[in-house]
Amino acid sequence: TAAAGMAAAVAAAGRGIGPGAAAAAAANLDDLMPGEDDLLYEEELLRNPYSLKMWWRYITARADASERRRHLLFERALRALPGSYKLWDAYLSERRSAVRGLAPNHPALTALAHTYERSLVSMHKMPRVWLDYLLLLMDMKKVTQARRTFDRALAALPITQHDRVWVLYLRFLAQPGIPVETAVRVYRRYLQLEPTHAEEFVAYLKQKERWGEAAKRLSGMLNDDTFRSIEGKSKHQLWLELCELITKHPAEVLAERIDVDAILRSGIRKYKDEV
């Protein structure tokens, strides 16, 4: 029934305003019942509850209504039209604005994360929804949840959209507190898609003092005749970079079973005019 639908929408909208306010919203359902000014919209929606145009007009007309009232309208509209990107985008945007500046552990942010999960039931092919959700999880410092959600986004979206996710994923890996092993595993996956970005990975490995793997990656770049540095480095410059690692961190480099003698001899032979 319409009353039952409204009650469910109140409960869902209440999740965005904290447990105390949600209980008050459920207890004071009468406050949210349509008034005389709403009757035109309500009657039209009774005749055609799946009219996006009418729901949008109703929501727009109540631009000055309370946050709770507008959330209720959005929840009711989305119960009727869960596949509407226009509604989800506007609702989530409004909810994001409402929590801006709150502490990472605030209940309202957790509630918004739950709303994003609900949206992805039907919006899982929309990269913008994934990216906004991921930014929220990053702001909340939810490292494990964010990593899993990045992986879910890559699994759900077509490969043509993956570059947008990876840009944010690499930003996430650069945040303080991300376990190095986690970041290294993700970078390895990224290089399967974008092997030309190997220098970014080498820079990260150096920053984290993973000298052995950095040397191994540089060695692979030198042995790959098709590799072209996106930073504009010559093969000689890469070889010098590798030699510096070998000189300063010999134990870590040898632990990777890199043939140091062969690298040095080959470099001297190839770059004898520059050595």
C-alpha positions in Angstrom: 0.0 0.0 0.0 1.0 3.6 -0.3 1.3 3.9 3.5 3.5 0.9 3.8 5.7 2.2 0.9 6.0 5.5 2.7 6.9 3.9 5.9 9.7 1.9 4.2 10.9 5.0 2.5 11.0 6.8 5.8 13.1 4.0 7.3 15.5 4.1 4.4 15.8 7.9 4.4 16.3 7.8 8.1 19.5 5.8 7.7 21.1 8.9 6.3 20.4 11.1 9.4 21.7 8.9 12.2 20.0 6.4 14.5 18.4 8.9 16.8 16.9 11.0 14.0 15.8 7.8 12.2 13.8 6.7 15.2 12.2 10.1 15.5 11.4 10.0 11.8 9.6 6.6 12.2 7.8 7.8 15.3 6.6 11.1 13.7 5.4 9.7 10.3 2.5 12.1 10.4 4.9 15.0 10.1 6.0 13.6 6.7 2.6 12.9 5.3 1.6 15.0 2.2 0.0 18.4 2.8 -2.5 20.1 0.7 0.2 21.6 -1.5 1.3 18.0 -2.3 -2.0 16.7 -3.4 -1.6 17.5 -7.1 1.6 15.5 -7.2 0.4 12.7 -5.0 -2.8 12.2 -7.1 -0.8 12.2 -10.3 1.6 9.7 -8.9 -1.2 7.4 -7.8 -2.3 7.3 -11.4 1.2 6.8 -12.7 3.7 5.9 -10.0 6.5 5.2 -12.5 6.5 8.7 -14.1 10.1 10.0 -13.7 8.9 13.3 -15.0 6.3 13.7 -12.2 8.7 12.5 -9.5 11.3 15.0 -10.6 8.8 17.8 -10.7 7.7 16.9 -7.2 11.2 16.8 -5.8 12.2 20.0 -7.6 9.1 21.8 -6.2 10.1 20.8 -2.7 13.6 22.3 -3.0 13.1 24.2 0.2 11.7 21.3 2.2 13.6 19.8 5.2 16.4 17.4 4.5 14.3 14.6 6.0 11.4 15.4 3.8 13.5 15.5 0.6 15.2 12.3 1.5 11.8 10.7 1.9 10.7 11.9 -1.5 13.9 10.5 -3.1 13.5 7.2 -1.4 9.9 6.9 -2.5 10.8 7.8 -6.1 13.7 5.3 -6.1 11.4 2.5 -4.8 9.3 3.1 -7.9 12.2 3.7 -10.3 15.3 2.0 -8.9 17.0 2.0 -12.3 16.9 5.8 -12.7 20.4 7.2 -12.8 19.0 10.7 -12.7 17.4 10.1 -9.4 20.3 8.2 -7.8 22.8 10.8 -9.0 20.7 13.7 -7.5 20.0 11.9 -4.3 23.6 10.8 -3.6 24.9 14.2 -4.5 22.5 15.8 -2.0 23.5 13.2 0.7 27.2 13.9 0.0 26.7 17.6 0.5 25.0 16.9 3.8 28.0 15.0 5.2 30.7 17.2 3.9 33.2 18.1 6.7 32.1 15.4 9.1 34.6 13.2 10.9 35.5 10.0 9.1 33.8 7.8 11.8 30.6 9.8 11.8 27.5 7.6 11.6 26.1 9.7 8.7 29.0 8.7 6.5 28.4 5.0 7.3 24.8 5.5 6.4 25.8 7.1 3.1 28.1 4.2 2.4 25.1 1.8 2.9 23.0 4.0 0.5 25.8 3.7 -2.1 25.7 -0.1 -1.7 21.9 0.0 -2.4 22.4 2.2 -5.5 25.0 -0.3 -7.0 22.3 -3.0 -7.2 21.1 -1.2 -10.3 23.9 1.3 -10.9 26.8 -1.1 -11.1 27.5 -0.2 -14.7 27.8 3.5 -13.9 31.5 4.5 -13.3 30.6 7.8 -11.7 28.7 6.1 -8.9 31.6 3.8 -8.2 34.1 6.6 -8.2 32.1 8.8 -5.8 31.6 5.8 -3.5 35.3 5.1 -3.6 36.2 8.7 -2.8 33.8 8.4 0.2 35.5 5.2 1.5 38.9 6.9 1.1 37.7 9.8 3.1 36.4 7.4 5.8 39.8 5.7 5.9 38.2 2.3 5.2 41.3 0.7 3.7 40.1 -2.9 3.4 36.6 -2.0 2.3 38.0 0.5 -0.3 40.4 -2.0 -1.7 37.6 -4.6 -2.1 35.3 -2.0 -3.6 38.0 -1.0 -6.2 38.2 -4.7 -7.2 34.4 -4.9 -7.4 34.4 -1.8 -9.6 37.0 -3.3 -12.0 35.0 -6.5 -12.1 31.7 -4.7 -12.8 32.7 -2.1 -15.3 33.7 -2.7 -18.9 37.5 -2.6 -19.5 37.1 0.7 -21.5 36.2 2.3 -18.2 39.0 0.8 -16.1 41.4 3.7 -16.7 39.2 6.0 -14.7 39.2 3.5 -11.8 42.9 2.9 -11.9 43.7 6.6 -11.6 41.9 6.7 -8.3 43.2 3.3 -7.3 46.8 4.5 -7.6 45.9 7.6 -5.6 44.5 5.4 -2.9 47.7 3.3 -2.8 49.7 6.5 -2.2 47.8 7.3 1.0 49.5 6.9 4.3 48.6 3.6 6.1 48.2 1.4 3.0 50.2 -1.8 3.6 53.1 -2.1 1.2 52.3 -5.7 0.3 48.8 -4.7 -0.7 50.1 -1.9 -2.8 52.7 -4.0 -4.5 50.1 -6.7 -5.5 47.8 -4.0 -6.9 50.6 -2.4 -8.9 51.6 -5.7 -10.4 48.0 -6.1 -11.6 48.0 -2.5 -13.0 51.2 -3.2 -15.0 49.5 -6.1 -16.7 47.1 -3.5 -18.1 49.5 -0.6 -18.5 53.1 -2.0 -18.8 54.3 1.4 -20.0 53.8 2.7 -16.5 56.5 0.5 -15.0 58.6 3.6 -13.9 55.8 4.7 -11.6 56.1 1.3 -9.9 59.9 1.5 -9.6 59.5 5.0 -8.0 57.1 3.5 -5.5 59.3 0.6 -4.7 62.3 2.9 -4.1 60.1 5.1 -1.8 59.2 2.0 0.2 62.9 0.7 0.1 62.0 -2.4 -1.9 65.4 -2.3 -3.6 65.4 -5.8 -4.9 62.1 -5.7 -6.8 62.9 -2.2 -8.0 66.1 -3.6 -9.6 64.3 -6.5 -11.0 61.8 -4.2 -12.7 64.5 -2.0 -14.1 66.3 -5.0 -15.4 63.1 -6.1 -17.2 62.7 -2.7 -18.7 66.3 -2.8 -20.1 65.8 -6.3 -21.6 62.5 -5.3 -23.2 63.3 -3.9 -26.7 59.8 -2.6 -27.0 59.8 -0.6 -23.8 59.7 3.2 -24.2 60.1 5.4 -21.1 57.1 7.7 -20.6 59.4 9.9 -18.5 61.7 10.3 -21.5 64.6 8.4 -20.1 67.1 6.6 -22.4 68.1 3.0 -21.9 71.5 4.3 -20.7 69.8 6.4 -18.0 67.8 3.3 -16.9 71.0 1.3 -16.8 72.7 3.9 -14.6 69.7 3.9 -12.3 70.0 0.1 -12.0 73.8 0.3 -11.4 73.2 2.7 -8.6 70.8 0.3 -7.0 73.3 -2.5 -7.4 76.0 -0.4 -5.8 74.0 0.9 -2.9 71.9 -2.2 -2.1 73.8 -5.3 -3.3 72.4 -7.8 -0.9 68.7 -6.9 -1.7 69.5 -7.0 -5.5 71.3 -10.4 -5.3 68.4 -11.8 -3.3 66.3 -11.4 -6.4 68.7 -13.7 -8.3 69.6 -10.9 -10.7 72.8 -11.6 -12.8 74.7 -8.4 -11.8 77.8 -9.3 -13.8 75.9 -9.8 -17.0 74.1 -6.5 -16.5 77.3 -4.6 -15.9 79.1 -6.2 -18.8 76.2 -5.7 -21.2 75.8 -2.1 -20.2 79.5 -1.3 -20.6 79.5 -3.0 -24.1 76.3 -1.2 -25.2 77.1 2.2 -23.8 80.9 2.3 -24.1 80.7 5.7 -25.8 78.8 7.0 -22.8 80.4 5.2 -19.9 
